[in-house]
Amino acid sequence: MTTNLTYNKALGELEKIVKQIESEEIQLDALSEKIKRATELIEFCKTKLRTTEEEFEKSRSIIG
């Protein structure tokens, strides 16, 4: 996965993949690659959200 990937970039790429799949004009081989990439992006976003939530909770407990 790209090292400078951000949540917004990942989400944007996911949206593009969904549009491509919904267009039903994608070849089977490309579909397989798109699904694989979408899975990676979803995992990245979930991890980013989880990490951000943990950092928020940690800072909340420090502040009081």
mmCIF file of the C-alpha atoms, coordinates in Angstrom:
data_MODEL
# 
_entry.id   MODEL 
# 
loop_
_atom_site.group_PDB 
_atom_site.id 
_atom_site.type_symbol 
_atom_site.label_atom_id 
_atom_site.label_alt_id 
_atom_site.label_comp_id 
_atom_site.label_asym_id 
_atom_site.label_entity_id 
_atom_site.label_seq_id 
_atom_site.pdbx_PDB_ins_code 
_atom_site.Cartn_x 
_atom_site.Cartn_y 
_atom_site.Cartn_z 
_atom_site.occupancy 
_atom_site.B_iso_or_equiv 
_atom_site.pdbx_formal_charge 
_atom_site.auth_seq_id 
_atom_site.auth_comp_id 
_atom_site.auth_asym_id 
_atom_site.auth_atom_id 
_atom_site.pdbx_PDB_model_num 
ATOM 1  C CA . MET A 1 1  ? 0.000   0.000  0.000   1.00 0.00 ? 1  MET A CA 1 
ATOM 2  C CA . THR A 1 2  ? 1.157   3.533  -0.659  1.00 0.00 ? 2  THR A CA 1 
ATOM 3  C CA . THR A 1 3  ? 3.046   5.047  2.260   1.00 0.00 ? 3  THR A CA 1 
ATOM 4  C CA . ASN A 1 4  ? 1.602   8.551  1.791   1.00 0.00 ? 4  ASN A CA 1 
ATOM 5  C CA . LEU A 1 5  ? -1.983  7.332  1.598   1.00 0.00 ? 5  LEU A CA 1 
ATOM 6  C CA . THR A 1 6  ? -4.447  9.348  3.626   1.00 0.00 ? 6  THR A CA 1 
ATOM 7  C CA . TYR A 1 7  ? -7.941  8.494  4.767   1.00 0.00 ? 7  TYR A CA 1 
ATOM 8  C CA . ASN A 1 8  ? -9.444  10.975 2.284   1.00 0.00 ? 8  ASN A CA 1 
ATOM 9  C CA . LYS A 1 9  ? -7.372  9.618  -0.610  1.00 0.00 ? 9  LYS A CA 1 
ATOM 10 C CA . ALA A 1 10 ? -8.337  6.046  0.274   1.00 0.00 ? 10 ALA A CA 1 
ATOM 11 C CA . LEU A 1 11 ? -12.002 6.973  0.521   1.00 0.00 ? 11 LEU A CA 1 
ATOM 12 C CA . GLY A 1 12 ? -11.860 8.775  -2.824  1.00 0.00 ? 12 GLY A CA 1 
ATOM 13 C CA . GLU A 1 13 ? -10.236 5.776  -4.476  1.00 0.00 ? 13 GLU A CA 1 
ATOM 14 C CA . LEU A 1 14 ? -12.874 3.496  -2.971  1.00 0.00 ? 14 LEU A CA 1 
ATOM 15 C CA . GLU A 1 15 ? -15.625 5.708  -4.367  1.00 0.00 ? 15 GLU A CA 1 
ATOM 16 C CA . LYS A 1 16 ? -14.056 5.495  -7.845  1.00 0.00 ? 16 LYS A CA 1 
ATOM 17 C CA . ILE A 1 17 ? -13.844 1.712  -7.607  1.00 0.00 ? 17 ILE A CA 1 
ATOM 18 C CA . VAL A 1 18 ? -17.509 1.485  -6.602  1.00 0.00 ? 18 VAL A CA 1 
ATOM 19 C CA . LYS A 1 19 ? -18.524 3.647  -9.580  1.00 0.00 ? 19 LYS A CA 1 
ATOM 20 C CA . GLN A 1 20 ? -16.466 1.460  -11.931 1.00 0.00 ? 20 GLN A CA 1 
ATOM 21 C CA . ILE A 1 21 ? -18.063 -1.700 -10.576 1.00 0.00 ? 21 ILE A CA 1 
ATOM 22 C CA . GLU A 1 22 ? -21.558 -0.199 -10.741 1.00 0.00 ? 22 GLU A CA 1 
ATOM 23 C CA . SER A 1 23 ? -21.015 0.792  -14.379 1.00 0.00 ? 23 SER A CA 1 
ATOM 24 C CA . GLU A 1 24 ? -20.866 -2.945 -15.203 1.00 0.00 ? 24 GLU A CA 1 
ATOM 25 C CA . GLU A 1 25 ? -18.338 -2.189 -17.949 1.00 0.00 ? 25 GLU A CA 1 
ATOM 26 C CA . ILE A 1 26 ? -15.357 -3.606 -16.091 1.00 0.00 ? 26 ILE A CA 1 
ATOM 27 C CA . GLN A 1 27 ? -13.643 -6.778 -17.307 1.00 0.00 ? 27 GLN A CA 1 
ATOM 28 C CA . LEU A 1 28 ? -13.503 -9.801 -14.996 1.00 0.00 ? 28 LEU A CA 1 
ATOM 29 C CA . ASP A 1 29 ? -9.714  -9.645 -14.578 1.00 0.00 ? 29 ASP A CA 1 
ATOM 30 C CA . ALA A 1 30 ? -9.882  -5.952 -13.748 1.00 0.00 ? 30 ALA A CA 1 
ATOM 31 C CA . LEU A 1 31 ? -12.811 -6.590 -11.400 1.00 0.00 ? 31 LEU A CA 1 
ATOM 32 C CA . SER A 1 32 ? -10.734 -9.056 -9.424  1.00 0.00 ? 32 SER A CA 1 
ATOM 33 C CA . GLU A 1 33 ? -7.931  -6.491 -9.046  1.00 0.00 ? 33 GLU A CA 1 
ATOM 34 C CA . LYS A 1 34 ? -10.378 -3.734 -8.101  1.00 0.00 ? 34 LYS A CA 1 
ATOM 35 C CA . ILE A 1 35 ? -11.952 -5.888 -5.418  1.00 0.00 ? 35 ILE A CA 1 
ATOM 36 C CA . LYS A 1 36 ? -8.513  -6.742 -4.033  1.00 0.00 ? 36 LYS A CA 1 
ATOM 37 C CA . ARG A 1 37 ? -7.558  -3.052 -3.950  1.00 0.00 ? 37 ARG A CA 1 
ATOM 38 C CA . ALA A 1 38 ? -10.907 -2.111 -2.384  1.00 0.00 ? 38 ALA A CA 1 
ATOM 39 C CA . THR A 1 39 ? -10.308 -4.655 0.371   1.00 0.00 ? 39 THR A CA 1 
ATOM 40 C CA . GLU A 1 40 ? -6.891  -3.120 1.090   1.00 0.00 ? 40 GLU A CA 1 
ATOM 41 C CA . LEU A 1 41 ? -8.370  0.382  1.157   1.00 0.00 ? 41 LEU A CA 1 
ATOM 42 C CA . ILE A 1 42 ? -11.205 -0.649 3.471   1.00 0.00 ? 42 ILE A CA 1 
ATOM 43 C CA . GLU A 1 43 ? -8.727  -2.216 5.891   1.00 0.00 ? 43 GLU A CA 1 
ATOM 44 C CA . PHE A 1 44 ? -6.582  0.939  5.753   1.00 0.00 ? 44 PHE A CA 1 
ATOM 45 C CA . CYS A 1 45 ? -9.607  3.140  6.533   1.00 0.00 ? 45 CYS A CA 1 
ATOM 46 C CA . LYS A 1 46 ? -10.767 0.894  9.380   1.00 0.00 ? 46 LYS A CA 1 
ATOM 47 C CA . THR A 1 47 ? -7.290  0.946  10.924  1.00 0.00 ? 47 THR A CA 1 
ATOM 48 C CA . LYS A 1 48 ? -7.043  4.719  10.547  1.00 0.00 ? 48 LYS A CA 1 
ATOM 49 C CA . LEU A 1 49 ? -10.432 5.219  12.197  1.00 0.00 ? 49 LEU A CA 1 
ATOM 50 C CA . ARG A 1 50 ? -9.581  2.810  15.021  1.00 0.00 ? 50 ARG A CA 1 
ATOM 51 C CA . THR A 1 51 ? -6.229  4.512  15.659  1.00 0.00 ? 51 THR A CA 1 
ATOM 52 C CA . THR A 1 52 ? -7.792  7.960  15.634  1.00 0.00 ? 52 THR A CA 1 
ATOM 53 C CA . GLU A 1 53 ? -10.480 6.858  18.074  1.00 0.00 ? 53 GLU A CA 1 
ATOM 54 C CA . GLU A 1 54 ? -7.861  5.362  20.414  1.00 0.00 ? 54 GLU A CA 1 
ATOM 55 C CA . GLU A 1 55 ? -5.790  8.553  20.298  1.00 0.00 ? 55 GLU A CA 1 
ATOM 56 C CA . PHE A 1 56 ? -8.891  10.617 21.016  1.00 0.00 ? 56 PHE A CA 1 
ATOM 57 C CA . GLU A 1 57 ? -9.863  8.451  23.987  1.00 0.00 ? 57 GLU A CA 1 
ATOM 58 C CA . LYS A 1 58 ? -6.294  8.607  25.323  1.00 0.00 ? 58 LYS A CA 1 
ATOM 59 C CA . SER A 1 59 ? -6.189  12.393 25.093  1.00 0.00 ? 59 SER A CA 1 
ATOM 60 C CA . ARG A 1 60 ? -9.615  12.639 26.726  1.00 0.00 ? 60 ARG A CA 1 
ATOM 61 C CA . SER A 1 61 ? -8.450  10.588 29.688  1.00 0.00 ? 61 SER A CA 1 
ATOM 62 C CA . ILE A 1 62 ? -5.322  12.723 30.082  1.00 0.00 ? 62 ILE A CA 1 
ATOM 63 C CA . ILE A 1 63 ? -7.328  15.956 30.018  1.00 0.00 ? 63 ILE A CA 1 
ATOM 64 C CA . GLY A 1 64 ? -9.747  14.617 32.540  1.00 0.00 ? 64 GLY A CA 1 
# 
